[in-house]
């Protein structure tokens, strides 16, 4: 479904997930080539004085070019504080979407009207966060649970030891959450429980409306990105992540073979190619 509101005349809007789509932790780089052939990397995030996230230097150049040619909108499940640790190359984005659509940042500041509208919809359409927190606390096993967190008072997530996590537990949690208007996503060592109305796509549509975008492009790797991809005119997913694991696709969505940090580079090449053809 297209977000275009002014076909042919407006800018290209590029809404991309960040973690494991454009930027990668050391554990997610998937550098399978011989060491001398590995790409040069640029650190784009430091946390507690340590490097945390990377992209290739080539990808950094591509993102800079993209920022000059399109309205680039980082679109992440990260909290605002987590997002603001990232130092992406290229022009500073005017818009950014954090907390899976719960916060729309304009020049780095939360749009209060948007946030109020999100809160009203959550209160009306799904079970309260406190109920979900209580269930997670009761159901999680200390054997594999490492942390339990609440993000922006909007959703919850667990940090787990993935190799000890029973697969059936996640399925049971997903079924429980479904009945209460929530969705569950397993991304690396994190299990997210997110209200269904809290979506990246809704916030992207709002940015498209404000900018008069003629073409919307998107990329993402997780189940929380599926609605984002479906809302765009064209979308891409890497060869890793939840969407790849379940072989998810849809018309207008390209499933790439590349995995790890090289997938981020490929996605940026595809964004630029599509923006130039507009």
Buried (B, 14 or more C-beta within 10 A) or exposed (E): EBBBBEEEEBBBBBBBBBBBBBBBBEEBBBBEEEEEEEBEBBBBBEEEEEEBBBBBBBBBBBBBBBBEBBBBBBBBBBBBEBBEBBEBBBEEBBBBBBBBBBBBBEEEEBBEEBBEBBBEBBEEEBBEBEEBBEBBEEEBEEEBBEEBEBBBEBBBBBBBEEEEBEEEBBEEBBEBBEEBBBBBBBBBBBBBBBBBBBBBBBBBBBBBEBBBBBBBBBBBBBBBBBBBBBBBBBBBBBBBBBBBEEEBBEEBBBBBEBBBBBBBBBBBBBBBEBBEEB
